[in-house]
């Protein structure tokens, strides 16, 4: 048996035990064992591993596409690890090399990759010293995270500690967001670099109306106004943040009539972690009229990120989701629905306060007020423009379509000539 085969068999047994037991001290010991195996396995100096939640999405997807499009001097072996077998098949049909994360081949791919690019704390527990881990994260924070999050468990904080120890780069969009990330994760500020988010490069590309129409399974060209409503995560995985009544406004007949009378399409995009919860509730009915749900499954199976179609919307409605920081780059109206501001502040909390300053748009709490503000935003797109520009300049230090390039150049500069090998 070859040394590589022996290592592969050993990693399989270790991973099987880890999957079965997976808790406490035993899990830590197994992670140590995996880390030792990871250190032993030779690395491919030009192999870059990508992973994200959801699969093939967000900043990792955007950076991957940039790398593929800009392989000028040297080709790179790029590979994705995913959880969904269906996504694996879709990626294969589109020429993307990928493996199932929780498989022997997936674990061995981690072991062989010199560079790992993620959106969460993937693989931090058994990352080897001779690997380079880039955490692109998945949005700049308004709400509390990590050590600032009142609901965070000790297990989660332990994962964060392991993550900041393993990460070589964590990206931010400005000095302010860099400080919020340092505060949240207690990470060495020297590891946090201001580059902008790769996913926001999509906002500066050509219109993607056909992709949006395909995602929604309807022609969107005939609507006068497109509105996107993206409430933040509240319920699921043993946590309740704020209250669970933030979708009640959508049940209003008055709102539905207004949308129909004014030829407005109202698109609801729920957080992936609580979409299943809401769609399984008997009280939640998806309208077949002017309110439509953009399902996460449609995005993932079509290999499309929400940020690729974000630029097609005229108005964004949210409460505490950081997507409005991205939408600010478009300088379009934003309406805020902080229906449970006090409760949310007391449960999870915020990193940036006061809320009114950091949310540059009208605040509404009733259906009538929401309709009034939609009408005003349509009539005057410059409504709240000065406030938007102020916050945009504080949050988004770079306001262009070159964030992927900056991240890539940062990786190159930090690895060039190092004992890690470099690209």
C-alpha positions in Angstrom: 0.0 0.0 0.0 1.4 3.4 -0.9 1.9 6.2 1.6 -0.8 8.3 0.0 -3.3 5.3 0.1 -2.4 4.7 3.7 -3.0 8.3 4.6 -6.3 8.3 2.7 -7.5 5.2 4.5 -6.5 6.7 7.8 -8.3 9.9 7.1 -11.4 7.9 6.2 -11.5 6.1 9.6 -10.8 9.3 11.5 -13.6 11.1 9.7 -16.1 8.3 10.2 -15.4 8.4 14.0 -15.6 12.2 14.0 -19.0 12.1 12.3 -20.4 9.6 14.8 -19.1 11.2 18.0 -18.5 14.8 17.0 -18.7 16.5 20.4 -16.6 17.7 23.2 -13.1 16.5 24.0 -13.3 13.5 21.6 -14.1 15.9 18.7 -11.2 18.1 19.7 -8.8 15.1 19.8 -10.1 13.9 16.4 -9.6 17.4 15.0 -6.0 17.3 16.2 -5.6 14.0 14.5 -7.0 15.3 11.2 -4.7 18.4 11.5 -1.7 16.1 11.9 -2.8 14.1 8.8 -3.4 17.4 7.0 0.2 18.5 7.8 1.6 15.2 6.5 -0.2 15.2 3.2 1.8 17.1 0.5 0.1 20.2 -0.8 -0.4 21.2 -4.4 1.0 24.7 -4.5 -1.4 25.9 -7.2 -4.6 24.2 -5.8 -7.3 26.6 -4.4 -10.2 25.2 -2.5 -13.5 27.2 -2.4 -16.4 26.6 0.0 -19.5 28.7 1.0 -22.8 28.6 2.7 -25.1 28.2 0.8 -23.2 26.1 -1.7 -21.4 27.9 -4.6 -22.5 31.4 -3.5 -21.6 34.8 -2.1 -18.1 36.3 -2.0 -16.4 32.9 -2.7 -18.4 32.4 -5.9 -17.5 36.0 -7.1 -13.8 35.5 -6.3 -13.7 32.1 -8.0 -15.2 33.5 -11.2 -12.6 36.3 -11.1 -9.8 33.8 -10.7 -11.1 31.6 -13.6 -11.4 34.7 -15.8 -7.9 36.1 -15.0 -5.5 33.1 -15.1 -2.9 35.0 -17.1 0.5 33.8 -16.0 -0.2 30.5 -14.4 -3.1 28.1 -14.4 -4.6 27.2 -11.0 -6.3 24.0 -9.9 -9.6 25.2 -8.5 -12.0 22.9 -6.7 -15.3 23.5 -4.7 -16.6 21.5 -1.8 -20.4 21.4 -1.5 -23.0 19.7 0.7 -25.8 19.2 -1.8 -25.4 16.3 -4.3 -27.8 18.0 -6.7 -25.5 21.1 -6.7 -22.6 18.8 -7.3 -24.2 17.5 -10.5 -25.1 21.1 -11.7 -21.5 22.2 -11.1 -20.2 19.2 -13.0 -22.5 20.0 -16.0 -21.1 23.5 -16.0 -17.4 22.4 -15.9 -16.8 23.2 -12.3 -14.6 20.7 -10.4 -16.3 19.9 -7.1 -16.7 17.2 -4.5 -19.1 16.5 -1.6 -17.7 18.1 1.6 -18.5 15.2 3.9 -16.8 12.6 1.8 -13.3 11.0 1.9 -12.5 12.7 -1.4 -13.7 16.0 0.0 -11.5 15.7 3.1 -8.6 14.6 1.0 -9.1 17.7 -1.1 -8.8 19.9 2.0 -5.6 18.1 2.8 -4.1 18.7 -0.7 -5.1 22.3 -1.1 -2.5 25.0 -0.4 -5.1 27.7 -0.4 -8.6 27.7 1.1 -11.1 30.4 0.4 -14.3 30.4 2.5 -17.3 32.5 3.6 -17.6 31.0 7.1 -15.3 29.2 9.5 -14.8 26.2 7.3 -11.9 23.8 8.1 -10.4 26.1 10.7 -10.2 23.3 13.2 -7.8 21.1 11.2 -6.2 23.6 8.9 -2.4 23.0 8.7 0.3 25.5 9.2 1.4 25.1 5.6 -2.0 26.2 4.2 -3.3 29.7 3.6 -6.9 30.4 4.7 -8.8 33.4 3.3 -12.2 34.2 5.0 -14.3 36.4 2.7 -17.2 36.3 5.2 -20.8 36.9 4.1 -21.7 40.5 4.7 -20.6 43.5 6.8 -22.4 43.6 10.1 -25.0 46.0 11.5 -26.3 43.5 14.0 -24.1 42.0 16.7 -22.0 39.0 16.0 -19.5 36.8 17.8 -18.5 38.1 21.2 -20.9 41.0 20.8 -23.9 38.7 20.2 -25.9 38.3 23.4 -27.3 34.9 22.2 -24.0 33.3 21.1 -23.2 30.0 22.8 -19.9 29.0 24.2 -19.6 26.3 21.5 -20.0 28.9 18.8 -17.5 31.2 20.5 -15.1 28.3 20.6 -15.5 27.9 16.8 -14.8 31.6 16.4 -11.6 31.4 18.5 -10.4 28.5 16.3 -11.4 30.5 13.2 -9.4 33.6 14.0 -6.4 31.5 15.0 -6.5 29.7 11.6 -7.4 32.6 9.3 -4.7 34.5 7.4 -7.0 37.0 5.8 -10.4 38.4 6.7 -11.8 41.1 4.4 -13.7 44.3 5.3 -15.1 47.2 3.3 -13.9 50.2 5.3 -12.1 51.1 8.5 -15.4 51.1 10.4 -16.4 47.6 9.3 -12.9 46.4 10.0 -13.3 47.6 13.6 -16.7 45.9 13.9 -15.1 42.6 12.7 -12.2 43.0 15.1 -14.6 43.7 18.0 -16.9 40.7 17.0 -14.2 38.1 16.6 -11.3 39.5 18.6 -9.1 38.9 15.6 -5.6 40.4 15.1 -6.3 43.6 13.1 -3.4 42.9 10.9 -5.3 40.0 9.4 -8.2 42.2 8.4 -7.8 43.9 5.1 -10.0 46.5 3.5 -10.8 45.4 -0.1 -14.5 45.6 -0.5 -16.6 42.5 -1.1 -16.2 40.4 -4.3 -19.9 39.8 -4.5 -20.5 43.5 -5.0 -18.7 43.5 -8.3 -21.9 42.1 -9.7 -23.6 45.4 -9.0 -21.4 47.1 -11.6 -22.0 44.6 -14.4 -24.6 44.6 -17.1 -28.3 44.1 -16.3 -29.4 40.6 -15.4 -33.2 40.8 -16.1 -33.3 37.5 -17.9 -31.7 35.7 -15.0 -34.2 37.3 -12.5 -37.1 36.3 -14.8 -35.9 32.7 -14.8 -35.5 32.7 -11.0 -39.0 34.0 -10.5 -40.5 31.9 -13.3 -42.3 35.0 -14.7 -41.7 37.8 -17.1 -40.5 40.9 -15.1 -40.1 43.3 -18.0 -43.7 44.5 -17.8 -43.6 45.7 -14.2 -43.2 49.4 -13.6 -41.4 48.9 -10.3 -39.5 45.9 -8.8 -39.2 45.8 -5.0 -37.1 43.4 -3.0 -38.0 42.6 0.6 -35.2 40.9 2.5 -35.8 40.5 6.3 -33.0 39.3 8.4 -32.8 35.9 10.2 -35.0 35.6 13.3 -36.1 32.0 13.9 -34.3 28.7 13.7 -31.5 26.5 15.0 -32.7 27.0 18.5 -32.6 30.8 18.4 -35.3 33.4 18.4 -34.1 36.9 17.6 -36.6 39.7 18.0 -40.1 38.5 17.2 -41.5 36.1 14.5 -44.3 38.4 13.2 -42.3 40.5 10.7 -44.2 39.0 7.7 -47.6 39.9 8.8 -47.7 43.0 6.6 -47.6 40.8 3.5 -51.0 39.3 4.4 -52.7 42.7 3.9 -55.3 42.8 1.1 -54.7 46.6 1.0 -51.0 46.0 0.1 -51.9 43.4 -2.6 -54.4 45.8 -4.2 -51.9 48.6 -4.2 -49.2 46.5 -5.8 -51.6 45.3 -8.5 -53.0 48.8 -9.2 -49.5 50.2 -9.6 -48.0 47.3 -11.5 -45.4 46.6 -8.8 -43.8 43.2 -8.3 -42.9 42.6 -4.7 -40.2 39.9 -4.3 -39.7 38.3 -0.9 -36.3 36.7 -0.3 -36.1 35.0 3.1 -32.9 34.1 4.9 -31.8 30.6 3.8 -31.6 29.4 7.4 -35.3 30.2 8.1 -36.9 29.8 4.7 -37.9 26.3 5.3 -39.5 27.3 8.7 -41.7 30.0 7.1 -42.7 28.0 4.0 -43.8 25.2 6.3 -46.2 27.3 8.3 -49.9 26.9 7.6 -50.4 30.6 8.3 -47.9 31.6 5.6 -49.4 31.7 2.2 -47.3 32.5 -0.9 -49.3 34.9 -3.2 -49.7 34.0 -6.8 -50.3 37.7 -7.6 -47.8 40.6 -7.2 -46.0 39.1 -4.2 -43.6 36.3 -5.0 -41.0 34.3 -3.0 -37.5 34.0 -4.5 -36.5 30.7 -3.1 -33.0 29.8 -2.1 -33.2 26.5 -4.0 -33.9 28.4 -7.2 -30.7 30.4 -6.7 -28.5 27.5 -5.8 -29.7 25.1 -8.5 -29.2 27.8 -11.2 -25.8 28.7 -9.8 -26.9 32.3 -9.3 -26.2 34.6 -6.4 -28.8 37.1 -5.1 -26.2 39.8 -5.7 -26.1 39.0 -9.4 -29.7 40.2 -9.7 -29.8 42.7 -6.9 -29.2 45.5 -9.4 -32.5 44.8 -11.1 -34.5 46.1 -8.1 -35.7 49.7 -7.8 -36.3 49.7 -4.1 -35.0 47.5 -1.2 -37.0 46.9 1.9 -35.3 45.3 5.0 -35.0 45.6 8.7 -31.5 44.7 9.9 -30.1 42.7 7.0 -26.6 43.9 6.0 -27.7 43.6 2.3 -28.7 47.2 2.4 -25.0 48.1 2.9 -24.5 46.5 -0.6 -27.5 48.1 -2.1 -26.2 51.5 -1.0 -23.7 51.2 -3.9 -26.6 51.6 -6.3 -27.8 54.8 -4.6 -31.5 53.7 -4.8 -34.2 54.0 -2.2 -34.3 51.8 0.9 -37.3 51.4 3.2 -36.8 50.0 6.7 -39.3 47.8 8.6 -37.9 47.7 12.2 -41.1 46.2 13.6 -39.4 44.6 16.6 -36.5 47.0 17.0 -36.6 47.0 20.8 -37.0 43.3 21.1 -34.2 42.7 18.5 -31.9 45.1 20.3 -32.5 43.3 23.6 -32.0 39.8 22.2 -29.2 40.0 19.6 -28.2 43.7 19.6 -26.3 45.9 17.2 -22.7 46.7 16.5 -23.5 50.1 14.9 -25.8 52.5 16.8 -27.9 54.6 16.8 -30.1 52.6 14.4 -31.7 55.7 12.9 -28.4 57.1 11.7 -27.0 53.9 10.2 -30.3 53.1 8.3 -30.7 55.8 5.7 -34.3 55.6 4.7 -37.8 56.0 6.1 -38.9 53.7 9.0 -42.4 52.2 8.8 -44.5 49.9 11.0 -47.9 49.7 9.3 -49.2 48.7 5.9 -50.5 52.2 5.2 -47.1 53.8 6.1 -45.3 51.2 3.9 -47.6 52.0 0.9 -47.1 55.8 1.4 -43.3 55.4 1.5 -43.2 53.1 -1.6 -45.2 55.8 -3.4 -42.8 58.5 -2.3 -39.7 56.5 -3.3 -41.1 55.9 -6.7 -42.0 59.5 -7.2 -38.7 60.8 -5.9 -35.7 58.4 -6.2 -33.5 61.1 -4.5 -35.6 60.7 -1.3 -33.1 60.2 1.5 -30.2 60.4 -1.0 -27.9 62.5 1.2 -28.3 60.1 4.1 -27.6 57.2 1.8 -24.4 58.8 0.5 -23.2 59.6 4.1 -23.6 56.0 5.2 -22.3 54.6 2.0 -19.1 56.6 2.3 -18.6 55.3 5.9 -19.3 51.6 5.0 -18.0 51.2 1.5 -14.5 52.5 1.2 -14.4 51.3 -2.4 -17.3 52.1 -4.7 -16.4 50.3 -7.9 -16.5 46.8 -9.4 -12.9 45.8 -8.5 -13.2 44.2 -5.1 -12.3 40.7 -6.4 -9.2 42.1 -8.0 -8.2 43.7 -4.7 -8.7 40.5 -2.8 -6.7 38.5 -5.3 -3.9 41.0 -5.3 -3.8 41.0 -1.5 -3.5 37.2 -1.5 -0.7 37.4 -4.1 1.2 40.1 -2.1 0.9 38.2 1.2 2.1 34.9 -0.3 4.7 36.0 -2.7 8.1 34.9 -1.6 6.8 33.4 1.6 7.7 29.9 2.8 4.1 29.0 1.9 5.1 28.9 -1.7 2.9 31.6 -3.3 0.8 31.4 -6.4 
